Amino acid sequence: MTSAILLTGGTGTLGRLVAPHLRPAATTLRVLSRQARASADGIEYVTGDLTTGEGAAEAVAGVDVIVHCAGTSKGDDVKTRHLVDAATAAGRPHLVYISVVGADRTPVVSGPDRAMFGYVAAKRAAEVIVAESGLPWTTLRATQFHELTLTTARAMARLPVVPAPAGFRIQPIAAAEVAERLAELALAGPAGLVAEMGGPRTYDMKDLLRGYLKATGRRRPVLPVRLPGKAAAAFRAGANLTPGHAVGHRTWEDFLAGRTVPA
Ligand SMILES: NC(=O)c1ccc[n+]([C@@H]2O[C@H](COP(=O)([O-])OP(=O)(O)OC[C@H]3O[C@@H](n4cnc5c(N)ncnc54)[C@H](OP(=O)(O)O)[C@@H]3O)[C@@H](O)[C@H]2O)c1
């Protein structure tokens, strides 16, 4: 089936990896970005900002499928609301959304929860907006990408003492593997909430950080810090993990070593 496809977040870590899978099947592949970009590599760029809704109507015009990968640490609910409103006015495109494992299991209630876990709450709110949009939809939840894990580890490793949220574990996955699945879902029919995707192994945060420090030749103490609040308690209980769906093939060690792993 060929379709006109809008990819939001197509300039980001995940979206850049989704685009090549969509291109062969798309009559038009359009990417929405906040920056003006010249069309290239079979991609038509439109300028817009989902936080304000500017450019959303132009972005969704005439598309059959929207793959919604635009996201930041804040306000993914607002961005998704603007996209859904524009898509609804334009027709009935299939909306494919990427969310995070644990979005439905992480209660974000208090001030400290909001400060640390507002991202997860916004992802959950965005999931609900998608499901209640009246559009045909598919939502995939994935665990944290290796790419983000590396960015976090690098930032932490610069500190003289490296704080590690006590009792937190992560199950990182290669963004490329999530991208392939997301594109497959986009090119199939609407499926609602599909089986989530997690990486092949689970790591205690402090062990992962110690491993990273060792691998990069740094000597720093890692200090476990107990985070307050219900959301942190949910993470300590494993809300962000999906051991029953450890479907990723590329481990964190493979990623750090630059190894590609066949599926
Ligand atoms: N990173 C993870 O570990 C992880 C795990 C599970 C799910 N996810 C989800 O996967 C999605 C992509 O994550 P990522 O790591 O690829 O993010 P990323 O590398 O930070 O890229 C973010 C993308 O969102 C676009 N964007 C941001 N704000 C926008 C706005 N106001 N209007 C329009 N576009 C906007 C950016 O486009 P421009 O800068 O070109 O405007 C960029 O393409 C997010 O929804 C995220 O929640 C991420």
The ligand as an SDF file (V2000), in Angstrom:
LIG
                    3D

 48 52  0  0  0  0  0  0  0  0999 V2000
   14.7380    8.8210   23.7080 N   0  0  0  0  0  0  0  0  0  0  0  0
   14.1930    7.7550   24.3190 C   0  0  0  0  0  0  0  0  0  0  0  0
   14.8310    7.0340   25.0840 O   0  0  0  0  0  0  0  0  0  0  0  0
   12.7380    7.4230   24.0240 C   0  0  0  0  0  0  0  0  0  0  0  0
   12.1840    6.2130   24.4890 C   0  0  0  0  0  0  0  0  0  0  0  0
   10.8410    5.9250   24.1950 C   0  0  0  0  0  0  0  0  0  0  0  0
   10.0950    6.8300   23.4620 C   0  0  0  0  0  0  0  0  0  0  0  0
   10.6730    7.9850   23.0520 N   0  0  0  0  0  0  0  0  0  0  0  0
    9.8680    8.9470   22.2710 C   0  0  0  0  0  0  0  0  0  0  0  0
   10.3460    8.9270   20.9320 O   0  0  0  0  0  0  0  0  0  0  0  0
   10.1480   10.2180   20.3610 C   0  0  0  0  0  0  0  0  0  0  0  0
   11.4320   10.6690   19.6880 C   0  0  0  0  0  0  0  0  0  0  0  0
   12.4650   10.7440   20.6510 O   0  0  0  0  0  0  0  0  0  0  0  0
   13.9530   11.1220   20.1890 P   0  0  0  0  0  0  0  0  0  0  0  0
   14.8680   10.5810   21.2340 O   0  0  0  0  0  0  0  0  0  0  0  0
   14.1600   10.7510   18.7640 O   0  0  0  0  0  0  0  0  0  0  0  0
   13.9090   12.7140   20.3240 O   0  0  0  0  0  0  0  0  0  0  0  0
   14.9440   13.7820   19.7630 P   0  0  0  0  0  0  0  0  0  0  0  0
   16.1510   13.1490   19.1680 O   0  0  0  0  0  0  0  0  0  0  0  0
   15.1580   14.7750   20.8480 O   0  0  0  0  0  0  0  0  0  0  0  0
   14.1460   14.4890   18.5810 O   0  0  0  0  0  0  0  0  0  0  0  0
   13.0370   15.2750   18.8680 C   0  0  0  0  0  0  0  0  0  0  0  0
   12.3060   15.5740   17.5630 C   0  0  0  0  0  0  0  0  0  0  0  0
   11.1030   16.2530   17.8810 O   0  0  0  0  0  0  0  0  0  0  0  0
   10.9840   17.4040   17.0680 C   0  0  0  0  0  0  0  0  0  0  0  0
   10.3160   18.4380   17.8520 N   0  0  0  0  0  0  0  0  0  0  0  0
   10.6060   18.8040   19.1250 C   0  0  0  0  0  0  0  0  0  0  0  0
    9.7730   19.7980   19.5120 N   0  0  0  0  0  0  0  0  0  0  0  0
    8.9450   20.0520   18.4580 C   0  0  0  0  0  0  0  0  0  0  0  0
    7.8940   20.9610   18.2590 C   0  0  0  0  0  0  0  0  0  0  0  0
    7.5320   21.8320   19.1990 N   0  0  0  0  0  0  0  0  0  0  0  0
    7.2640   20.9570   17.0640 N   0  0  0  0  0  0  0  0  0  0  0  0
    7.6410   20.0850   16.0930 C   0  0  0  0  0  0  0  0  0  0  0  0
    8.6360   19.1920   16.2270 N   0  0  0  0  0  0  0  0  0  0  0  0
    9.2950   19.1750   17.4000 C   0  0  0  0  0  0  0  0  0  0  0  0
   12.4170   17.8000   16.7020 C   0  0  0  0  0  0  0  0  0  0  0  0
   12.3980   18.4380   15.4420 O   0  0  0  0  0  0  0  0  0  0  0  0
   13.1140   19.8490   15.1080 P   0  0  0  0  0  0  0  0  0  0  0  0
   14.1790   20.0620   16.1390 O   0  0  0  0  0  0  0  0  0  0  0  0
   13.6510   19.6430   13.7090 O   0  0  0  0  0  0  0  0  0  0  0  0
   12.0150   20.8460   15.1680 O   0  0  0  0  0  0  0  0  0  0  0  0
   13.0950   16.4380   16.5970 C   0  0  0  0  0  0  0  0  0  0  0  0
   12.9530   15.9130   15.3020 O   0  0  0  0  0  0  0  0  0  0  0  0
    9.6530   11.1220   21.4730 C   0  0  0  0  0  0  0  0  0  0  0  0
    8.2430   11.2140   21.4030 O   0  0  0  0  0  0  0  0  0  0  0  0
   10.0340   10.3790   22.7260 C   0  0  0  0  0  0  0  0  0  0  0  0
    9.1980   10.6670   23.8280 O   0  0  0  0  0  0  0  0  0  0  0  0
   11.9590    8.3060   23.2870 C   0  0  0  0  0  0  0  0  0  0  0  0
  1  2  1  0
  2  3  2  0
  2  4  1  0
  4  5  1  0
  4 48  2  0
  5  6  2  0
  6  7  1  0
  7  8  2  0
  8  9  1  0
  8 48  1  0
  9 10  1  0
  9 46  1  0
 10 11  1  0
 11 12  1  0
 11 44  1  0
 12 13  1  0
 13 14  1  0
 14 15  2  0
 14 16  1  0
 14 17  1  0
 17 18  1  0
 18 19  2  0
 18 20  1  0
 18 21  1  0
 21 22  1  0
 22 23  1  0
 23 24  1  0
 23 42  1  0
 24 25  1  0
 25 26  1  0
 25 36  1  0
 26 27  1  0
 26 35  1  0
 27 28  2  0
 28 29  1  0
 29 30  1  0
 29 35  2  0
 30 31  1  0
 30 32  2  0
 32 33  1  0
 33 34  2  0
 34 35  1  0
 36 37  1  0
 36 42  1  0
 37 38  1  0
 38 39  2  0
 38 40  1  0
 38 41  1  0
 42 43  1  0
 44 45  1  0
 44 46  1  0
 46 47  1  0
M  CHG  2   8   1  16  -1
M  END
$$$$
